[in-house]
Amino acid sequence: MKLENILVIGGTGKTGRKIVHLLKESGHNVRVGSRSAQPSFDWHQPGNWSKALSGMDKVYITYQPDLAVPGALEAIEELVNQARKSSVKKLVLLSGKGEREAELCEQVVIHSGIDYTIVRASWFNQNFNENFLLDPVLDGVVALPQAEVKIPFVDTDDIAEVAVKAILDDKHNGQIYQLTGPELLTFKQAIATIANASNRAITFVPISIQEYSQGMRDANVPEDFIWLIEYLFTEVLGNPKNSEITNDIEQVLKRKPISFTEYAEKVAATGVWNSLKETV
Ligand SMILES: NC(=O)c1ccc[n+]([C@@H]2O[C@H](COP(=O)([O-])OP(=O)(O)OC[C@H]3O[C@@H](n4cnc5c(N)ncnc54)[C@H](OP(=O)(O)O)[C@@H]3O)[C@@H](O)[C@H]2O)c1
């Protein structure tokens, strides 16, 4: 097996750190691309990207905070230009399933002239234990809009395994994979599964998007984060086409995707959902 030099942008994040682990396990030379890494990679400092790209054969790209936000398209265009100059041979882009703005960024990668794979993922399971849904779960009351929408939550373990195959094997070049979990669940069903796995009482409260946004404003959440959350709840969850299950994970990994129950039982065993919230 040829050992390669691989830059993993977002290499300490939800998918990136798992990809770094899997690639290192197979002996590849991995460089983490993040603000805390050396050399540092910051999406807001394009003048410094060449240091992180230097000597890399392949790059896994996760953009922060989301490919749908203003400025993402220009950043991806610039990254692709710099990757070309650095003679990078393959790009694997993590994209959001059902995000029209993200598809514009995908097009930049697709037309880069560099080999590529696009990995479009639906909502991560891990939003409930590593992201903005952890706090409400710990509070025991989860109030969310789009209560009736059925969501094909996907596990970041599966995304990472697919991405690693895409990075290492040329047979995935030119593919757009759409990754979903094996079932459609409402938020209420997801919360009930977490409550059951962690042996806790957690109440789900359906609210409107306006009420949710107002709650974030009252809690002084920054406006650009509120914009992104509104976008994800309206454009992505509000689009019925996104309530579908695909079999791309099974096609690539030759096994079934991880179910939400398996995810919830694994996370519950770590105790994270039974820990007390820190009070300031
Ligand atoms: N969450 C979902 O449900 C979901 C679904 C589909 C697609 N996605 C896509 O997945 C991607 C990752 O989203 P996520 O929320 O799961 O985050 P994440 O991967 O957990 O992101 C954190 C990573 O990004 C790095 N980072 C943060 N700000 C950065 C900056 N300005 N420049 C460079 N690196 C930075 C962090 O390291 P440092 O702090 O050291 O910089 C860390 O490595 C996004 O593009 C999102 O659209 C997410």
The ligand as a Tripos MOL2 file, in Angstrom:
@<TRIPOS>MOLECULE
LIG
   48    52     1     0     0
SMALL
NO_CHARGES

@<TRIPOS>ATOM
      1 N1        -23.7210   18.9060   12.0440 N.am      1 LIG1
      2 C1        -24.4580   18.3650   11.0820 C.2       1 LIG1
      3 O1        -25.5250   17.7960   11.3080 O.2       1 LIG1
      4 C2        -23.9600   18.4300    9.6600 C.ar      1 LIG1
      5 C3        -24.6600   17.7560    8.6500 C.ar      1 LIG1
      6 C4        -24.1740   17.7860    7.3390 C.ar      1 LIG1
      7 C5        -23.0150   18.4730    7.0550 C.ar      1 LIG1
      8 N2        -22.3590   19.1230    8.0480 N.ar      1 LIG1
      9 C6        -21.1410   19.8730    7.7250 C.3       1 LIG1
     10 O2        -20.0650   19.4040    8.5140 O.3       1 LIG1
     11 C7        -19.1020   20.4520    8.6420 C.3       1 LIG1
     12 C8        -18.6030   20.4240   10.0460 C.3       1 LIG1
     13 O3        -19.6230   20.8270   10.9020 O.3       1 LIG1
     14 P1        -19.6880   20.4600   12.4260 P.3       1 LIG1
     15 O4        -20.6730   21.3650   13.0310 O.co2     1 LIG1
     16 O5        -19.8400   18.9950   12.6120 O.co2     1 LIG1
     17 O6        -18.2560   20.8830   12.9790 O.3       1 LIG1
     18 P2        -16.9710   20.0580   13.3880 P.3       1 LIG1
     19 O7        -16.4780   19.1640   12.3180 O.co2     1 LIG1
     20 O8        -17.1520   19.4430   14.7250 O.co2     1 LIG1
     21 O9        -16.0100   21.3250   13.4360 O.3       1 LIG1
     22 C9        -15.0120   21.6230   14.2780 C.3       1 LIG1
     23 C10       -13.6520   21.5820   13.5230 C.3       1 LIG1
     24 O10       -13.4860   22.7340   12.7030 O.3       1 LIG1
     25 C11       -12.3240   23.4390   13.1470 C.3       1 LIG1
     26 N3        -12.5890   24.8810   12.9650 N.ar      1 LIG1
     27 C12       -13.5240   25.6480   13.5740 C.ar      1 LIG1
     28 N4        -13.4690   26.9090   13.1010 N.ar      1 LIG1
     29 C13       -12.4710   26.9360   12.1740 C.ar      1 LIG1
     30 C14       -11.9090   27.9480   11.3490 C.ar      1 LIG1
     31 N5        -12.3560   29.2150   11.3730 N.pl3     1 LIG1
     32 N6        -10.9110   27.6090   10.5110 N.ar      1 LIG1
     33 C15       -10.4310   26.3460   10.4670 C.ar      1 LIG1
     34 N7        -10.9180   25.3380   11.2160 N.ar      1 LIG1
     35 C16       -11.9200   25.6380   12.0750 C.ar      1 LIG1
     36 C17       -12.1410   23.0160   14.6030 C.3       1 LIG1
     37 O11       -10.8210   23.1240   15.0550 O.3       1 LIG1
     38 P3        -10.2200   24.4620   15.7320 P.3       1 LIG1
     39 O12       -11.2010   24.8850   16.7780 O.co2     1 LIG1
     40 O13        -8.8960   24.0350   16.2580 O.co2     1 LIG1
     41 O14       -10.0740   25.4510   14.6280 O.co2     1 LIG1
     42 C18       -12.5450   21.5440   14.4930 C.3       1 LIG1
     43 O15       -11.4790   20.7760   13.9390 O.3       1 LIG1
     44 C19       -19.7830   21.7560    8.2080 C.3       1 LIG1
     45 O16       -19.3140   22.1440    6.9430 O.3       1 LIG1
     46 C20       -21.2470   21.3510    8.1160 C.3       1 LIG1
     47 O17       -21.9340   22.0270    7.1120 O.3       1 LIG1
     48 C21       -22.7930   19.1130    9.3370 C.ar      1 LIG1
@<TRIPOS>BOND
     1     1     2 1
     2     2     3 2
     3     2     4 1
     4     4     5 ar
     5     4    48 ar
     6     5     6 ar
     7     6     7 ar
     8     7     8 ar
     9     8     9 1
    10     8    48 ar
    11     9    10 1
    12     9    46 1
    13    10    11 1
    14    11    12 1
    15    11    44 1
    16    12    13 1
    17    13    14 1
    18    14    15 2
    19    14    16 1
    20    14    17 1
    21    17    18 1
    22    18    19 2
    23    18    20 1
    24    18    21 1
    25    21    22 1
    26    22    23 1
    27    23    24 1
    28    23    42 1
    29    24    25 1
    30    25    26 1
    31    25    36 1
    32    26    27 ar
    33    26    35 ar
    34    27    28 ar
    35    28    29 ar
    36    29    30 ar
    37    29    35 ar
    38    30    31 1
    39    30    32 ar
    40    32    33 ar
    41    33    34 ar
    42    34    35 ar
    43    36    37 1
    44    36    42 1
    45    37    38 1
    46    38    39 2
    47    38    40 1
    48    38    41 1
    49    42    43 1
    50    44    45 1
    51    44    46 1
    52    46    47 1
@<TRIPOS>SUBSTRUCTURE
     1 LIG1         1 GROUP 0 **** ****
